[in-house]
Amino acid sequence: MQGPAAVDNVYISLPSPSQTDPLRQALADIARRHTLLVAETSTGGALRFDFVLHGNRTHTIHVITPPLVRRPQLVEQGRAGPRLAIVIDDLGYDQSAADALFALPFPLTASVLPHLLLSTEVAEQAYRRGDQVLLHLPIESESDTANREEVELRVGMSAKQVESALTAMLETVPHVAGINNHEGSRGSADPALMDALMPALGRRDLFFIDSRTTAKTVAYDAAKRSGVRAASRKVFLDDTPTREAVLEKLDLAARDAIRDGSAIAIGHPHRATIAALKDGVPRLEARGIRLAFASEVVQ
């Protein structure tokens, strides 16, 4: 094997938790037969088996049982009331952060960066647990200090170049329902680039969430001109990544949802953000605010 790039990920959905022990034994037998080491981990009740040969991980088995699968109907799409979509950006770097996020017992919209080592794995994990998947689309920033992605949409690209880059990104992030921008303070303010992007989304029936990384953004207007369903972020949850600050921003997002009928809040898989969501979301639901997927609030 040639290191991490050769890892295969296998997802198994068990009809009953009672089948976990027989599966565990079968996997141990396979490991012995092939002289593999196997390590079992559990995050929020989700099981993961990593197989290792000569120090390199070769396969990972993800086991999902019915109590852990959050089906989309948990969003209760027919129920009235203010809707709040919580999008978590920058997934694909860190498996432990993704595991902690997916252990939360309510539906989230997972936005996954393309072309990372864990992009496909994390998107697959989110989808199989019943969450919604977005492509966190890298777009050129104005900042010289921003971390430029190897593949991103840049000002001056032709429609053909945009199409090619988008296609390549989507190949690394499966199950995508829509897009939101990563960075993009320069690119999302460029009418030509946005007018090249939106028809490509429309052909794929993908919606667009404008993360609003600049007040000069034209992305939402470009989406509407192209007939692409779209919405804009109202609140960034964790500009200050502390539990108390995130809880305050979550309350602000809830007030936006009550006032406007729906709202989108964007956060990141920080420990403080996850802790705040664990505590804060049940309080919002007790106030009658319905957690929704991003697809429910685009128009």
C-alpha positions, 0 to 999 in steps of 0.5 A: 500500500502507498499510505493514506491515499489507498484507504478504502472506506466501507459503510455498513447499515445493520438492521438491528443493533443485535447484529453488531457483535457477530459483525465485530467477530467476523471482522476480527476473523478477517483481520487475523486471516490477512495478518491485519491489525484492527482498531475499534473506535466509537464516537457518539455510538457510531462504530468504526473499524480501522484495518492496518497493514505494516503501519498503513491504514488499508480499510475503514469499516463504518457501522451504522445501526438504526438508532444512529441514523437520522432520517430526513423526516426528522426535520418534519418538513410539513410542520409550521413555524420558524425554520433555522438551517445550521450549516457547518463549513470546512469539513474534510480536514479532521475525522474526529471533528466530523465524528463529534459533529455527527454525534449530535442528535439533530439534523445538520447541513454538512459543507465539505471542502473538495480535494481533501484526504477525507472529503469523500469519507466525510460526505459519505458519513454525513449522507448515511447518517441522514444529514444534508451535504453541500459542496463548500466551494473554494472561491478566490479571496481578496485577502493575501493572507487567506489560505488559497486552495489548490483548486478554486474558482478565480476571477477571469476564468471562462465558463468552460474553466468553471465547469471543469473545476466544478466537475472535478470538485463534485467528484470528490464530494458525493451526495451534494444537494447544493453549494455554499462558498468558501472564502470568495470575497473577491470572486463572489463580488465578480459578476462575470465569475458568478454568471459563469458559475450559476448556469453550471449549478442550474444544470445540476439542479443544485442550489446556492447558499451565499456565505456573504464573506463580503458586503459586495457579493453579487452571488445571490443576484446572479443565482436568481437571474439564472433561475437557481434556488438561493439564500444568504447566510444571516449569522456566522456562529463562531467568529468568536469560537467560545461556547458562550459567544456561539450561544449568543449568535445562535439566539440571534439566528433564532430571532432572525428565523422568527422575524423572517420565517427562516434563517441560515446560520453558518459555523465550523466544527470547533469544539466550542461550536459543537458544545454550544449546539448540543446545549442550545439547539434543544432550547430553540426547539422548545421555543418552537423553532424548527431545525431545517436543512438548507434545501428547505430555506432556499427560494 
